[in-house]
Amino acid sequence: MDKTIRKVSDPRQQRAETYRYWHGLSVGERLSAVWQASVDAYAFKGVRMDDEQRSERTLTRVQRTRG
């Protein structure tokens, strides 16, 4: 994989460069990158994705009235 380092000082230019990078990847490459980021994030918490134990999650739904 070719890697190019660019120095960017303007935040808008940096954001545009990031979007160009991600849009340049195929859908499969993007999904693989997201999966790897998820695995790495769980590793920080000490959870391995292949563990039989699953982390329990609490779901909360807040419904607001429109107005």
N, CA, C and O atoms as a CHARMM CRD file, in Angstrom:
* protein
*
  268
    1    1 MET  N      0.84600  -1.16800   0.00000 PROA 1      0.00000
    2    1 MET  CA     0.00000   0.00000   0.00000 PROA 1      0.00000
    3    1 MET  C      0.89700   1.23800   0.00000 PROA 1      0.00000
    4    1 MET  O      1.82000   1.34800   0.80700 PROA 1      0.00000
    5    2 ASP  N      0.61900   2.15100  -0.90100 PROA 2      0.00000
    6    2 ASP  CA     1.36900   3.39300  -0.97100 PROA 2      0.00000
    7    2 ASP  C      0.86800   4.35200   0.09500 PROA 2      0.00000
    8    2 ASP  O     -0.33600   4.48500   0.31400 PROA 2      0.00000
    9    3 LYS  N      1.80300   5.01300   0.75000 PROA 3      0.00000
   10    3 LYS  CA     1.43100   5.99800   1.75600 PROA 3      0.00000
   11    3 LYS  C      2.07700   7.32200   1.38800 PROA 3      0.00000
   12    3 LYS  O      3.25300   7.37900   1.02800 PROA 3      0.00000
   13    4 THR  N      1.29800   8.37500   1.48300 PROA 4      0.00000
   14    4 THR  CA     1.78400   9.70700   1.19800 PROA 4      0.00000
   15    4 THR  C      1.51900  10.58100   2.41100 PROA 4      0.00000
   16    4 THR  O      0.41900  10.58200   2.96400 PROA 4      0.00000
   17    5 ILE  N      2.53100  11.31900   2.81400 PROA 5      0.00000
   18    5 ILE  CA     2.38700  12.22800   3.94100 PROA 5      0.00000
   19    5 ILE  C      2.27000  13.63500   3.38400 PROA 5      0.00000
   20    5 ILE  O      3.11200  14.08200   2.60500 PROA 5      0.00000
   21    6 ARG  N      1.22000  14.32300   3.79200 PROA 6      0.00000
   22    6 ARG  CA     0.99400  15.70000   3.35700 PROA 6      0.00000
   23    6 ARG  C      0.88700  16.59100   4.58200 PROA 6      0.00000
   24    6 ARG  O      0.25200  16.22600   5.57100 PROA 6      0.00000
   25    7 LYS  N      1.50600  17.75200   4.51300 PROA 7      0.00000
   26    7 LYS  CA     1.40500  18.71500   5.60500 PROA 7      0.00000
   27    7 LYS  C      0.26000  19.66900   5.27200 PROA 7      0.00000
   28    7 LYS  O      0.26400  20.32300   4.22900 PROA 7      0.00000
   29    8 VAL  N     -0.72000  19.73900   6.17500 PROA 8      0.00000
   30    8 VAL  CA    -1.90100  20.56900   5.95900 PROA 8      0.00000
   31    8 VAL  C     -2.06200  21.47300   7.17300 PROA 8      0.00000
   32    8 VAL  O     -2.03400  21.00000   8.30900 PROA 8      0.00000
   33    9 SER  N     -2.23000  22.76800   6.94000 PROA 9      0.00000
   34    9 SER  CA    -2.37600  23.69600   8.06100 PROA 9      0.00000
   35    9 SER  C     -3.81700  24.18500   8.22600 PROA 9      0.00000
   36    9 SER  O     -4.20100  24.60400   9.31800 PROA 9      0.00000
   37   10 ASP  N     -4.60500  24.13800   7.17500 PROA 10     0.00000
   38   10 ASP  CA    -5.99100  24.60800   7.22400 PROA 10     0.00000
   39   10 ASP  C     -6.90900  23.43800   7.59300 PROA 10     0.00000
   40   10 ASP  O     -6.88600  22.41700   6.90400 PROA 10     0.00000
   41   11 PRO  N     -7.71700  23.55200   8.66000 PROA 11     0.00000
   42   11 PRO  CA    -8.60800  22.44700   9.06200 PROA 11     0.00000
   43   11 PRO  C     -9.59500  22.03100   7.96700 PROA 11     0.00000
   44   11 PRO  O     -9.90500  20.84800   7.82800 PROA 11     0.00000
   45   12 ARG  N    -10.08500  22.99600   7.19300 PROA 12     0.00000
   46   12 ARG  CA   -11.01300  22.64300   6.10900 PROA 12     0.00000
   47   12 ARG  C    -10.30800  21.82500   5.03400 PROA 12     0.00000
   48   12 ARG  O    -10.87700  20.88300   4.48400 PROA 12     0.00000
   49   13 GLN  N     -9.07600  22.19300   4.74500 PROA 13     0.00000
   50   13 GLN  CA    -8.30500  21.43900   3.76200 PROA 13     0.00000
   51   13 GLN  C     -8.01500  20.03100   4.29200 PROA 13     0.00000
   52   13 GLN  O     -8.04800  19.05800   3.53800 PROA 13     0.00000
   53   14 GLN  N     -7.73400  19.93300   5.57700 PROA 14     0.00000
   54   14 GLN  CA    -7.48100  18.63000   6.18900 PROA 14     0.00000
   55   14 GLN  C     -8.72700  17.75100   6.13200 PROA 14     0.00000
   56   14 GLN  O     -8.63000  16.56200   5.83000 PROA 14     0.00000
   57   15 ARG  N     -9.89500  18.32200   6.42000 PROA 15     0.00000
   58   15 ARG  CA   -11.14800  17.57200   6.35500 PROA 15     0.00000
   59   15 ARG  C    -11.41400  17.10200   4.92300 PROA 15     0.00000
   60   15 ARG  O    -11.82400  15.96100   4.70800 PROA 15     0.00000
   61   16 ALA  N    -11.18200  17.97700   3.95200 PROA 16     0.00000
   62   16 ALA  CA   -11.38300  17.61200   2.54700 PROA 16     0.00000
   63   16 ALA  C    -10.42300  16.49700   2.14000 PROA 16     0.00000
   64   16 ALA  O    -10.80200  15.59800   1.38900 PROA 16     0.00000
   65   17 GLU  N     -9.20400  16.54600   2.62200 PROA 17     0.00000
   66   17 GLU  CA    -8.22300  15.50000   2.31500 PROA 17     0.00000
   67   17 GLU  C     -8.65300  14.16400   2.92300 PROA 17     0.00000
   68   17 GLU  O     -8.49300  13.11300   2.30100 PROA 17     0.00000
   69   18 THR  N     -9.19600  14.20900   4.13200 PROA 18     0.00000
   70   18 THR  CA    -9.68000  12.99600   4.78300 PROA 18     0.00000
   71   18 THR  C    -10.83200  12.38600   3.99500 PROA 18     0.00000
   72   18 THR  O    -10.86100  11.17600   3.77000 PROA 18     0.00000
   73   19 TYR  N    -11.78600  13.22500   3.57100 PROA 19     0.00000
   74   19 TYR  CA   -12.90500  12.73400   2.76800 PROA 19     0.00000
   75   19 TYR  C    -12.42400  12.13800   1.45500 PROA 19     0.00000
   76   19 TYR  O    -12.91000  11.08800   1.03300 PROA 19     0.00000
   77   20 ARG  N    -11.47100  12.79800   0.80500 PROA 20     0.00000
   78   20 ARG  CA   -10.93300  12.25100  -0.45900 PROA 20     0.00000
   79   20 ARG  C    -10.29900  10.88500  -0.23400 PROA 20     0.00000
   80   20 ARG  O    -10.46000   9.97300  -1.04500 PROA 20     0.00000
   81   21 TYR  N     -9.57700  10.75300   0.87700 PROA 21     0.00000
   82   21 TYR  CA    -8.92300   9.46900   1.16500 PROA 21     0.00000
   83   21 TYR  C     -9.97100   8.36100   1.31700 PROA 21     0.00000
   84   21 TYR  O     -9.88000   7.32200   0.66300 PROA 21     0.00000
   85   22 TRP  N    -10.97000   8.59000   2.18600 PROA 22     0.00000
   86   22 TRP  CA   -11.96000   7.54400   2.45300 PROA 22     0.00000
   87   22 TRP  C    -12.81700   7.24600   1.23300 PROA 22     0.00000
   88   22 TRP  O    -13.18900   6.09300   1.01800 PROA 22     0.00000
   89   23 HSD  N    -13.13600   8.24100   0.43700 PROA 23     0.00000
   90   23 HSD  CA   -13.93600   8.01700  -0.76900 PROA 23     0.00000
   91   23 HSD  C    -13.12600   7.33100  -1.85500 PROA 23     0.00000
   92   23 HSD  O    -13.69100   6.76900  -2.79300 PROA 23     0.00000
   93   24 GLY  N    -11.81300   7.37200  -1.73400 PROA 24     0.00000
   94   24 GLY  CA   -10.94800   6.69300  -2.69300 PROA 24     0.00000
   95   24 GLY  C    -10.84900   5.19100  -2.44300 PROA 24     0.00000
   96   24 GLY  O    -10.37100   4.44400  -3.29600 PROA 24     0.00000
   97   25 LEU  N    -11.30000   4.75600  -1.27600 PROA 25     0.00000
   98   25 LEU  CA   -11.25800   3.33000  -0.94200 PROA 25     0.00000
   99   25 LEU  C    -12.54000   2.65400  -1.40800 PROA 25     0.00000
  100   25 LEU  O    -13.58400   3.29300  -1.54000 PROA 25     0.00000
  101   26 SER  N    -12.44300   1.36300  -1.65200 PROA 26     0.00000
  102   26 SER  CA   -13.64200   0.61000  -2.00800 PROA 26     0.00000
  103   26 SER  C    -14.49100   0.40800  -0.75400 PROA 26     0.00000
  104   26 SER  O    -14.02200   0.60500   0.36700 PROA 26     0.00000
  105   27 VAL  N    -15.74100   0.01600  -0.96000 PROA 27     0.00000
  106   27 VAL  CA   -16.63800  -0.21700   0.17500 PROA 27     0.00000
  107   27 VAL  C    -16.06900  -1.29900   1.08400 PROA 27     0.00000
  108   27 VAL  O    -16.11400  -1.16800   2.30700 PROA 27     0.00000
  109   28 GLY  N    -15.54400  -2.34700   0.50800 PROA 28     0.00000
  110   28 GLY  CA   -14.96400  -3.43500   1.29600 PROA 28     0.00000
  111   28 GLY  C    -13.78600  -2.97100   2.13500 PROA 28     0.00000
  112   28 GLY  O    -13.64100  -3.37900   3.28800 PROA 28     0.00000
  113   29 GLU  N    -12.94600  -2.12000   1.56200 PROA 29     0.00000
  114   29 GLU  CA   -11.80000  -1.59400   2.31400 PROA 29     0.00000
  115   29 GLU  C    -12.26300  -0.70000   3.46600 PROA 29     0.00000
  116   29 GLU  O    -11.67800  -0.71900   4.54900 PROA 29     0.00000
  117   30 ARG  N    -13.31000   0.07800   3.22600 PROA 30     0.00000
  118   30 ARG  CA   -13.84500   0.92600   4.29500 PROA 30     0.00000
  119   30 ARG  C    -14.42800   0.08300   5.41900 PROA 30     0.00000
  120   30 ARG  O    -14.19800   0.36700   6.59500 PROA 30     0.00000
  121   31 LEU  N    -15.18600  -0.95800   5.06100 PROA 31     0.00000
  122   31 LEU  CA   -15.76400  -1.83400   6.08500 PROA 31     0.00000
  123   31 LEU  C    -14.67200  -2.53600   6.88000 PROA 31     0.00000
  124   31 LEU  O    -14.77700  -2.67200   8.09900 PROA 31     0.00000
  125   32 SER  N    -13.62500  -2.98000   6.19600 PROA 32     0.00000
  126   32 SER  CA   -12.51100  -3.62500   6.89400 PROA 32     0.00000
  127   32 SER  C    -11.83900  -2.65400   7.86700 PROA 32     0.00000
  128   32 SER  O    -11.45500  -3.04200   8.97000 PROA 32     0.00000
  129   33 ALA  N    -11.69800  -1.39600   7.45600 PROA 33     0.00000
  130   33 ALA  CA   -11.08300  -0.39100   8.32700 PROA 33     0.00000
  131   33 ALA  C    -11.94900  -0.13000   9.55000 PROA 33     0.00000
  132   33 ALA  O    -11.43100   0.01600  10.65700 PROA 33     0.00000
  133   34 VAL  N    -13.26000  -0.07000   9.36100 PROA 34     0.00000
  134   34 VAL  CA   -14.17600   0.14300  10.49000 PROA 34     0.00000
  135   34 VAL  C    -14.11400  -1.05300  11.43500 PROA 34     0.00000
  136   34 VAL  O    -14.08200  -0.88600  12.65400 PROA 34     0.00000
  137   35 TRP  N    -14.09700  -2.25200  10.87300 PROA 35     0.00000
  138   35 TRP  CA   -14.01000  -3.45400  11.71400 PROA 35     0.00000
  139   35 TRP  C    -12.72600  -3.43200  12.53000 PROA 35     0.00000
  140   35 TRP  O    -12.75100  -3.71800  13.72700 PROA 35     0.00000
  141   36 GLN  N    -11.60700  -3.09800  11.90300 PROA 36     0.00000
  142   36 GLN  CA   -10.32500  -3.07700  12.60100 PROA 36     0.00000
  143   36 GLN  C    -10.32800  -2.00800  13.68700 PROA 36     0.00000
  144   36 GLN  O     -9.78900  -2.22900  14.77200 PROA 36     0.00000
  145   37 ALA  N    -10.92500  -0.85800  13.41100 PROA 37     0.00000
  146   37 ALA  CA   -11.01800   0.19800  14.42700 PROA 37     0.00000
  147   37 ALA  C    -11.85700  -0.27300  15.61000 PROA 37     0.00000
  148   37 ALA  O    -11.54000   0.04000  16.75800 PROA 37     0.00000
  149   38 SER  N    -12.92700  -1.02500  15.34000 PROA 38     0.00000
  150   38 SER  CA   -13.76400  -1.55800  16.42100 PROA 38     0.00000
  151   38 SER  C    -12.99300  -2.55800  17.26400 PROA 38     0.00000
  152   38 SER  O    -13.06100  -2.52200  18.49200 PROA 38     0.00000
  153   39 VAL  N    -12.26500  -3.44500  16.61400 PROA 39     0.00000
  154   39 VAL  CA   -11.45900  -4.43800  17.33200 PROA 39     0.00000
  155   39 VAL  C    -10.42800  -3.73200  18.20900 PROA 39     0.00000
  156   39 VAL  O    -10.23300  -4.10600  19.36500 PROA 39     0.00000
  157   40 ASP  N     -9.77000  -2.71200  17.65900 PROA 40     0.00000
  158   40 ASP  CA    -8.76400  -1.97700  18.42400 PROA 40     0.00000
  159   40 ASP  C     -9.38800  -1.23600  19.60400 PROA 40     0.00000
  160   40 ASP  O     -8.80400  -1.19300  20.68600 PROA 40     0.00000
  161   41 ALA  N    -10.56600  -0.65400  19.40400 PROA 41     0.00000
  162   41 ALA  CA   -11.22900   0.06600  20.48700 PROA 41     0.00000
  163   41 ALA  C    -11.61300  -0.88600  21.61600 PROA 41     0.00000
  164   41 ALA  O    -11.42500  -0.56300  22.78900 PROA 41     0.00000
  165   42 TYR  N    -12.14300  -2.04700  21.27500 PROA 42     0.00000
  166   42 TYR  CA   -12.48500  -3.02300  22.30900 PROA 42     0.00000
  167   42 TYR  C    -11.22700  -3.53600  23.00900 PROA 42     0.00000
  168   42 TYR  O    -11.26700  -3.84100  24.20100 PROA 42     0.00000
  169   43 ALA  N    -10.10800  -3.63400  22.28300 PROA 43     0.00000
  170   43 ALA  CA    -8.85800  -4.08800  22.89100 PROA 43     0.00000
  171   43 ALA  C     -8.39900  -3.11700  23.97700 PROA 43     0.00000
  172   43 ALA  O     -7.82900  -3.53400  24.98600 PROA 43     0.00000
  173   44 PHE  N     -8.64800  -1.81200  23.77100 PROA 44     0.00000
  174   44 PHE  CA    -8.30300  -0.83700  24.81000 PROA 44     0.00000
  175   44 PHE  C     -9.07100  -1.11400  26.09300 PROA 44     0.00000
  176   44 PHE  O     -8.56300  -0.87800  27.18900 PROA 44     0.00000
  177   45 LYS  N    -10.29700  -1.61500  25.95600 PROA 45     0.00000
  178   45 LYS  CA   -11.11900  -1.92600  27.12600 PROA 45     0.00000
  179   45 LYS  C    -10.81000  -3.31200  27.68500 PROA 45     0.00000
  180   45 LYS  O    -11.35400  -3.69600  28.72000 PROA 45     0.00000
  181   46 GLY  N     -9.94800  -4.06100  27.01600 PROA 46     0.00000
  182   46 GLY  CA    -9.59600  -5.39200  27.47300 PROA 46     0.00000
  183   46 GLY  C    -10.55800  -6.46400  27.00400 PROA 46     0.00000
  184   46 GLY  O    -10.57900  -7.55900  27.56600 PROA 46     0.00000
  185   47 VAL  N    -11.36400  -6.17200  25.97700 PROA 47     0.00000
  186   47 VAL  CA   -12.32900  -7.12800  25.44700 PROA 47     0.00000
  187   47 VAL  C    -11.81900  -7.61800  24.10000 PROA 47     0.00000
  188   47 VAL  O    -11.50400  -6.82500  23.21300 PROA 47     0.00000
  189   48 ARG  N    -11.74300  -8.92900  23.96300 PROA 48     0.00000
  190   48 ARG  CA   -11.35000  -9.50200  22.67600 PROA 48     0.00000
  191   48 ARG  C    -12.59800  -9.86200  21.90200 PROA 48     0.00000
  192   48 ARG  O    -13.55400 -10.38300  22.47700 PROA 48     0.00000
  193   49 MET  N    -12.60500  -9.59500  20.61500 PROA 49     0.00000
  194   49 MET  CA   -13.79200  -9.82800  19.79300 PROA 49     0.00000
  195   49 MET  C    -14.09700 -11.31200  19.62200 PROA 49     0.00000
  196   49 MET  O    -15.22900 -11.67000  19.29700 PROA 49     0.00000
  197   50 ASP  N    -13.11900 -12.17500  19.83100 PROA 50     0.00000
  198   50 ASP  CA   -13.36600 -13.60500  19.66800 PROA 50     0.00000
  199   50 ASP  C    -13.66300 -14.30400  20.99300 PROA 50     0.00000
  200   50 ASP  O    -13.77700 -15.52900  21.03300 PROA 50     0.00000
  201   51 ASP  N    -13.78900 -13.53700  22.07500 PROA 51     0.00000
  202   51 ASP  CA   -14.11800 -14.11900  23.37400 PROA 51     0.00000
  203   51 ASP  C    -15.53300 -14.68400  23.36400 PROA 51     0.00000
  204   51 ASP  O    -16.42000 -14.16600  22.68600 PROA 51     0.00000
  205   52 GLU  N    -15.72600 -15.74300  24.12000 PROA 52     0.00000
  206   52 GLU  CA   -17.06600 -16.30400  24.26300 PROA 52     0.00000
  207   52 GLU  C    -17.93500 -15.38500  25.11300 PROA 52     0.00000
  208   52 GLU  O    -19.14600 -15.29800  24.90700 PROA 52     0.00000
  209   53 GLN  N    -17.31100 -14.70100  26.07200 PROA 53     0.00000
  210   53 GLN  CA   -18.04900 -13.76200  26.89500 PROA 53     0.00000
  211   53 GLN  C    -18.32700 -12.51400  26.07100 PROA 53     0.00000
  212   53 GLN  O    -17.42700 -11.96800  25.43400 PROA 53     0.00000
  213   54 ARG  N    -19.52900 -12.08300  26.08700 PROA 54     0.00000
  214   54 ARG  CA   -19.91000 -10.86800  25.37900 PROA 54     0.00000
  215   54 ARG  C    -20.10000  -9.76900  26.41100 PROA 54     0.00000
  216   54 ARG  O    -20.61400 -10.00400  27.50500 PROA 54     0.00000
  217   55 SER  N    -19.68300  -8.58100  26.05000 PROA 55     0.00000
  218   55 SER  CA   -19.91400  -7.47100  26.97500 PROA 55     0.00000
  219   55 SER  C    -21.39700  -7.12500  26.94500 PROA 55     0.00000
  220   55 SER  O    -22.02600  -7.11100  25.88800 PROA 55     0.00000
  221   56 GLU  N    -21.94000  -6.84700  28.12400 PROA 56     0.00000
  222   56 GLU  CA   -23.34600  -6.49700  28.20700 PROA 56     0.00000
  223   56 GLU  C    -23.49200  -5.00000  27.96700 PROA 56     0.00000
  224   56 GLU  O    -22.67500  -4.20200  28.42400 PROA 56     0.00000
  225   57 ARG  N    -24.52100  -4.64100  27.25900 PROA 57     0.00000
  226   57 ARG  CA   -24.77100  -3.24600  26.95300 PROA 57     0.00000
  227   57 ARG  C    -26.13500  -2.85100  27.49300 PROA 57     0.00000
  228   57 ARG  O    -27.05900  -3.66200  27.55200 PROA 57     0.00000
  229   58 THR  N    -26.23800  -1.61300  27.87600 PROA 58     0.00000
  230   58 THR  CA   -27.51100  -1.06600  28.30500 PROA 58     0.00000
  231   58 THR  C    -27.98800  -0.11300  27.22800 PROA 58     0.00000
  232   58 THR  O    -27.28300   0.82400  26.85300 PROA 58     0.00000
  233   59 LEU  N    -29.18400  -0.36100  26.73700 PROA 59     0.00000
  234   59 LEU  CA   -29.75600   0.51600  25.72100 PROA 59     0.00000
  235   59 LEU  C    -30.76000   1.43200  26.37500 PROA 59     0.00000
  236   59 LEU  O    -31.58200   1.00000  27.18300 PROA 59     0.00000
  237   60 THR  N    -30.68800   2.69400  26.02300 PROA 60     0.00000
  238   60 THR  CA   -31.62300   3.68500  26.54000 PROA 60     0.00000
  239   60 THR  C    -32.21700   4.43400  25.36300 PROA 60     0.00000
  240   60 THR  O    -31.50300   4.86200  24.45600 PROA 60     0.00000
  241   61 ARG  N    -33.51900   4.58700  25.38900 PROA 61     0.00000
  242   61 ARG  CA   -34.19400   5.33300  24.33300 PROA 61     0.00000
  243   61 ARG  C    -34.88500   6.52300  24.97200 PROA 61     0.00000
  244   61 ARG  O    -35.68200   6.37000  25.89800 PROA 61     0.00000
  245   62 VAL  N    -34.57800   7.69400  24.47600 PROA 62     0.00000
  246   62 VAL  CA   -35.20400   8.91300  24.97200 PROA 62     0.00000
  247   62 VAL  C    -36.06400   9.44800  23.85200 PROA 62     0.00000
  248   62 VAL  O    -35.57500   9.74600  22.76200 PROA 62     0.00000
  249   63 GLN  N    -37.33900   9.56600  24.12500 PROA 63     0.00000
  250   63 GLN  CA   -38.25900  10.07500  23.11900 PROA 63     0.00000
  251   63 GLN  C    -38.67700  11.47900  23.51800 PROA 63     0.00000
  252   63 GLN  O    -39.14200  11.71400  24.63300 PROA 63     0.00000
  253   64 ARG  N    -38.50500  12.39900  22.59300 PROA 64     0.00000
  254   64 ARG  CA   -38.85500  13.78500  22.84100 PROA 64     0.00000
  255   64 ARG  C    -40.13500  14.14600  22.10200 PROA 64     0.00000
  256   64 ARG  O    -40.43500  13.61600  21.03200 PROA 64     0.00000
  257   65 THR  N    -40.86600  15.05200  22.70000 PROA 65     0.00000
  258   65 THR  CA   -42.04300  15.54000  22.00100 PROA 65     0.00000
  259   65 THR  C    -41.61400  16.64600  21.06000 PROA 65     0.00000
  260   65 THR  O    -40.69000  17.40400  21.35500 PROA 65     0.00000
  261   66 ARG  N    -42.28100  16.73400  19.94400 PROA 66     0.00000
  262   66 ARG  CA   -41.95400  17.80300  18.99700 PROA 66     0.00000
  263   66 ARG  C    -42.65700  19.06900  19.41700 PROA 66     0.00000
  264   66 ARG  O    -43.82100  19.05400  19.81700 PROA 66     0.00000
  265   67 GLY  N    -41.94500  20.14200  19.32200 PROA 67     0.00000
  266   67 GLY  CA   -42.62500  21.37600  19.67600 PROA 67     0.00000
  267   67 GLY  C    -41.73900  22.53800  19.84600 PROA 67     0.00000
  268   67 GLY  O    -42.21000  23.63500  20.14600 PROA 67     0.00000
